[in-house]
């Protein structure tokens, strides 16, 4: 069980290693949705996403021997960079198993942060090779199925409560479910009446499919442009947490996420990922659930989107 105290302890542990990202009211989005809308700019976090929070909390909790033996992670995107960065800061050797179709910007950044990238044919093959490294003594830093990682991501929720105490609703995207679950636990442990909405895109909707099936579902492929939401499956842990703590999970199309991304770029002047902009798309879809007195927080969780993908979308 992950508690509010676990998340508070995570904040104390990681606070000198991560940024406290800004949360601001958006007049444009407030007019657009007919209510009070605030943006949590987590894309300004170190490495461009929320991932260092969980990575630092996990690695700072390792024993001295575990730190000497190094860590291993699996990711084709933001988790890779978060683990690589945290490991570099802490002086821990890191190997990141990455699919061969990883965007070049993510691969370059992972290597520049000092990690070794072990390229595999696909994300499934990358997960299958974890045992090779853990058998050699490395500790797995899982992208979402780890209580310490989830507690680290939950520190985003503590900041939301502090900067927007009037919050009524939060939108957080779901890849494997660690961020959304952590934020929901942090926020709703203190404010049970706040609704936390999880968001996915078609083609990267492992959580929505698992909820519908009543069990974990393996996606045959990740077909969404929101590649950083591309967990091939959630886990029993995150499925249970999402069922317990979230209001619902909304799935939007790539086209809806990209339309929201363009609005954010043009009006908020920030370039986020579709894994972030999908939260605005979901808020648009659920606008009838809010009143003019509501206070919505939209988490822009990452900004590591290749410009090439933006330019080629719809070709």
C-alpha positions in Angstrom: 0.0 0.0 0.0 1.2 3.5 -0.9 0.3 6.2 1.6 0.3 9.9 1.7 3.2 9.6 4.2 5.2 7.6 1.6 4.8 10.5 -0.8 5.8 13.1 1.8 8.9 11.0 2.6 9.6 10.9 -1.2 9.4 14.7 -1.4 11.8 15.1 1.5 14.2 12.6 -0.1 14.2 14.0 -3.7 13.6 17.7 -3.1 17.2 18.9 -3.7 17.5 16.8 -6.9 14.3 17.9 -8.8 12.6 21.1 -9.8 9.5 22.4 -8.1 7.6 23.0 -11.4 5.2 26.0 -11.8 1.4 25.8 -11.7 -0.4 28.7 -13.3 -3.9 29.7 -14.2 -4.5 29.9 -18.0 -7.0 32.5 -19.1 -7.1 31.0 -22.6 -8.0 27.5 -21.4 -10.4 28.9 -18.8 -12.3 30.7 -21.5 -12.0 27.7 -23.8 -13.6 25.3 -21.2 -15.9 27.8 -19.5 -14.3 27.2 -16.0 -11.1 27.8 -14.1 -8.2 25.9 -15.7 -4.7 25.7 -14.3 -1.6 24.1 -15.9 1.0 22.2 -14.0 4.1 22.7 -16.1 5.9 19.4 -15.3 7.4 19.4 -18.8 9.9 22.0 -17.3 11.1 19.2 -15.0 14.7 18.1 -15.4 15.0 15.9 -18.6 11.7 17.3 -19.8 9.3 15.1 -17.9 8.1 14.0 -14.4 10.2 10.8 -14.5 13.2 11.9 -12.4 11.0 12.2 -9.4 10.4 8.4 -9.2 13.8 7.5 -10.4 15.5 9.6 -7.7 13.2 8.2 -5.0 14.0 4.6 -6.0 17.7 5.1 -6.4 18.2 7.1 -3.2 16.5 4.2 -1.4 19.0 1.6 -2.6 21.7 0.2 -0.3 25.3 1.0 -0.9 25.9 -2.4 -2.4 22.9 -2.0 -4.7 24.2 1.3 -5.8 27.6 -0.2 -6.6 26.0 -3.0 -8.6 24.1 -0.5 -10.8 20.6 -0.3 -12.2 18.7 -1.4 -15.2 15.6 0.1 -16.8 13.3 -0.4 -19.8 12.1 2.6 -21.8 11.8 4.1 -25.2 11.4 7.6 -23.9 11.0 9.7 -20.8 11.8 7.0 -18.2 15.0 6.2 -19.9 16.1 9.9 -19.6 14.9 10.2 -16.1 16.8 7.1 -14.9 19.9 8.0 -16.9 19.9 11.5 -15.4 19.3 10.4 -11.8 21.9 7.7 -12.1 24.4 10.2 -13.4 23.8 12.6 -10.6 24.1 9.9 -8.0 27.1 8.2 -9.6 25.3 4.9 -10.3 26.0 2.9 -13.4 22.8 2.5 -15.5 21.8 0.3 -18.5 18.6 1.2 -20.3 17.0 -1.4 -22.5 15.4 0.5 -25.4 13.5 -0.6 -28.5 15.2 0.1 -31.8 12.4 2.5 -32.9 13.2 4.8 -30.0 13.1 8.4 -31.2 16.6 9.7 -31.8 16.2 12.6 -29.5 15.4 10.2 -26.6 18.3 7.9 -27.5 20.8 10.7 -27.7 19.7 12.3 -24.4 19.8 9.0 -22.6 23.4 8.4 -23.7 24.4 12.0 -23.0 23.2 11.6 -19.4 25.8 8.8 -19.1 23.7 5.6 -19.4 24.4 2.7 -21.7 21.6 2.1 -24.2 21.0 -1.6 -25.0 18.9 -1.6 -28.1 16.4 -4.4 -28.6 14.1 -5.2 -31.5 11.0 -4.0 -29.7 9.7 -3.1 -26.2 8.6 -6.6 -25.5 12.1 -7.9 -26.2 13.5 -5.2 -24.0 11.4 -6.3 -21.0 12.4 -9.9 -21.7 16.1 -9.0 -21.2 15.6 -7.5 -17.8 16.4 -10.9 -16.1 19.8 -10.9 -17.8 20.8 -7.8 -15.9 19.1 -8.4 -12.6 20.8 -11.9 -12.5 24.1 -10.0 -12.7 23.2 -7.9 -9.7 21.6 -4.8 -11.1 18.4 -3.4 -9.5 15.5 -2.8 -11.8 14.0 0.7 -11.8 10.6 -0.1 -13.2 8.8 2.6 -15.1 5.7 2.3 -13.0 5.3 -1.0 -11.1 7.2 0.0 -8.0 6.0 1.7 -4.8 9.0 3.9 -4.5 8.7 5.1 -8.1 4.9 5.7 -7.7 5.5 7.7 -4.5 8.1 9.8 -6.2 5.7 10.6 -9.1 3.0 11.4 -6.4 5.0 14.4 -5.3 3.5 16.2 -8.3 0.2 15.9 -6.4 1.6 17.5 -3.3 2.7 20.5 -5.3 -0.8 20.8 -6.9 -2.5 20.9 -3.5 0.0 23.6 -2.3 -0.3 25.8 -5.3 -4.0 25.3 -6.1 -5.7 24.4 -2.8 -9.1 25.1 -4.4 -8.6 22.3 -7.0 -11.7 20.2 -7.8 -10.5 18.1 -10.7 -7.1 16.9 -12.0 -6.2 15.4 -15.4 -3.2 13.1 -15.5 -2.2 10.9 -18.4 -1.6 7.2 -18.1 1.2 5.1 -19.6 1.5 2.4 -17.0 -0.4 4.3 -14.4 2.3 5.3 -11.9 1.9 9.1 -12.3 -1.9 9.1 -12.3 -2.0 6.8 -9.3 0.6 8.7 -7.3 -1.0 12.1 -8.0 -4.4 10.7 -7.0 -3.2 9.2 -3.8 -1.4 12.5 -2.8 -4.4 14.7 -3.7 -7.3 12.5 -2.6 -5.7 11.4 0.7 -6.1 15.1 1.8 -9.0 16.1 -0.3 -11.2 13.0 -1.0 -13.8 15.0 -2.9 -11.3 15.9 -5.7 -11.8 13.9 -8.9 -8.7 12.7 -10.7 -9.2 11.7 -14.3 -6.8 9.4 -16.1 -6.2 9.8 -19.8 -4.9 7.6 -22.6 -4.9 7.7 -26.4 -6.3 5.1 -28.8 -3.4 2.7 -29.6 -1.8 3.2 -26.2 -4.8 2.4 -24.0 -3.6 -0.5 -21.9 -5.3 0.8 -18.7 -8.7 1.4 -20.3 -8.6 -2.1 -21.9 -7.6 -3.7 -18.6 -10.5 -2.0 -16.8 -12.9 -3.1 -19.5 -11.6 -6.7 -19.3 -11.3 -6.8 -15.6 -7.7 -8.0 -15.9 -4.3 -6.9 -17.3 -4.4 -6.9 -21.1 -1.3 -7.2 -23.3 -1.4 -4.7 -26.3 -0.1 -6.4 -29.5 1.5 -3.1 -30.5 1.6 0.6 -29.6 0.1 2.4 -32.6 -0.5 5.9 -31.0 1.6 8.9 -31.8 1.8 9.3 -28.0 4.7 6.9 -27.8 5.6 7.9 -24.2 2.2 6.4 -23.2 3.3 3.1 -24.8 3.3 0.6 -22.0 2.5 -2.8 -23.5 0.5 -3.6 -20.4 -0.3 -2.2 -17.0 0.2 -4.3 -13.9 -2.1 -5.7 -11.2 -0.6 -3.0 -8.9 -1.4 0.0 -11.1 -4.7 -1.4 -12.3 -5.8 -1.8 -8.7 -4.6 1.7 -7.7 -6.4 3.3 -10.7 -9.6 1.5 -9.9 -9.4 2.6 -6.3 -8.3 6.2 -6.6 -9.3 7.6 -10.0 -12.7 8.8 -11.1 -12.4 7.3 -14.6 -10.1 6.8 -17.6 -10.9 8.7 -20.8 -9.4 7.6 -24.1 -8.9 10.2 -26.8 -7.8 9.9 -30.4 -4.4 11.0 -31.8 -6.2 13.6 -33.8 -7.8 15.0 -30.6 -4.5 15.0 -28.7 -2.7 16.7 -31.6 -5.4 19.4 -31.9 -5.0 20.1 -28.2 -1.2 20.1 -28.7 -1.4 22.8 -31.3 -3.7 24.9 -29.1 -1.3 24.7 -26.3 1.7 25.6 -28.5 -0.1 28.5 -30.1 -1.7 30.0 -27.0 0.4 28.8 -24.0 3.7 29.1 -26.0 5.0 25.7 -24.8 5.7 22.6 -26.9 4.5 19.5 -25.1 4.0 15.9 -26.0 0.7 14.4 -27.1 1.0 12.3 -23.9 0.5 15.7 -22.2 -1.9 17.4 -24.5 -4.3 14.4 -24.4 -5.2 15.7 -20.9 -6.7 18.9 -22.4 -8.4 16.8 -25.1 -10.0 14.7 -22.4 -11.1 17.8 -20.5 -12.7 19.1 -23.7 -14.5 15.8 -24.0 -15.8 15.9 -20.4 -16.6 19.6 -20.2 -20.2 18.9 -19.2 -18.9 17.5 -15.9 -17.7 20.9 -14.8 -19.3 24.2 -13.7 -18.0 27.8 -13.9 -17.0 27.3 -10.2 -14.8 24.2 -10.9 -11.0 24.4 -10.7 -9.3 22.0 -13.2 -5.6 21.2 -13.1 -4.2 19.8 -16.3 -0.8 18.1 -15.9 1.6 18.7 -18.8 3.8 15.8 -17.8 6.4 15.9 -20.6 7.8 17.8 -23.5 10.1 15.4 -25.3 8.2 15.2 -28.6 10.3 14.9 -31.8 9.6 17.9 -34.1 9.7 15.4 -37.0 6.7 13.6 -35.6 4.8 16.8 -35.3 5.6 17.8 -38.9 4.7 14.4 -40.3 1.4 13.9 -38.4 -1.5 13.5 -40.8 0.8 12.9 -43.9 
